[in-house]
Amino acid sequence: MKCALVRPDGSVVHAERHRTDAGRGPDAVVGTVLDVAEGLAAKARADGLAPVAVGIAVPGVVDSAAGVALWSANVGFRDVPLRDLAVARLGLPTALGHDVRAGGLAEARLGAGRGTAHVLFVAIGTGIAAAHMVDGSATAGAHGAAGEIGHILVRPGGPRCGCGRPGCLEAVASASAIARRYAELTGTPASAAQVVERAVAGEPEAAQVWREAVEALADGLATGQALFDVQTIVVGGGLAQAGAHLLDPLRAALHERMTFHREPRVVAAALGDEAGCLGAALLALDNLEK
């Protein structure tokens, strides 16, 4: 969990990190979220600051209007009224949002997409998800599930995804998929970061896995561009740590896939893994203005 006290201008006063420990179950995770939020509010007051609102961003399907975390595969949330629980514990106005949409909000307003009206923020880590930002705001969709670009079908008959369908982008090009594919080919476990290092060093198996992942990502982003017609695609998440080793071949592969569509600028996220945390704060501030 990335947690912070954030001023209205987006500057961070104090930051903390805490283990999610999802294996303890969703109730324990909710308890930790509330404990950490309460601790941050106390820290602010102790430092002479007045907390005005709380922002919480979580993975999965989120009903932001109702303040409910509807479903999360990774954390196990099922219809958790997180907003009301936070209000009851802290006595502060609270906004609940989706982690990737919150990250997209921060990147669009404060980071790599700043000054661009139409931005697609794509987070590539254990999973893959996206947020379509228009003038600094994200659309959640009719059911709170907009932006699930990781579940675009890119390889029919490919590896089975966590959603149950084979061939999703997430099942081919996420960090966990890259690690799994490399282990299948070589019999040797390795993280996605290690696969990139080995590909750059010239190891054929690693290069094959990395090439497959980049090609699949390009297919997914080409579909995203066909749907959203954005000016800038901001690539974030753990896989973005690969820098030019990801972005250079990804730009080239995406360029090959463009026909009549305008080719978007593809850039690395500027805010790192704190984007979701900053976005949660922006959500809280936006909520105050409503």
Secondary structure, DSSP 8 states (H G I E B T S, - for coil): -EEEEE-TTS-EEEEEE----GGG-HHHHHHHHHHHHHHHHHHHHHTT-----EEEEESSEEETTTTEEEE-TTT--EEE-HHHHHHHHH-S-EEEEEHHHHHHHHHHHHSTTTT-SEEEEEEESSSEEEEEEETTEE---TTS-TT-GGGSB-STT-SB-TTS-BTBHHHHHSHHHHHHHHHHHHS----HHHHHHHHHTT-HHHHHHHHHHHHHHHHHHHHHHHHH--SEEEEESGGGGGTHHHHHHHHHHHHHH-SSS---EEEE-SSGGGHHHHHHHHHHHHHHH-
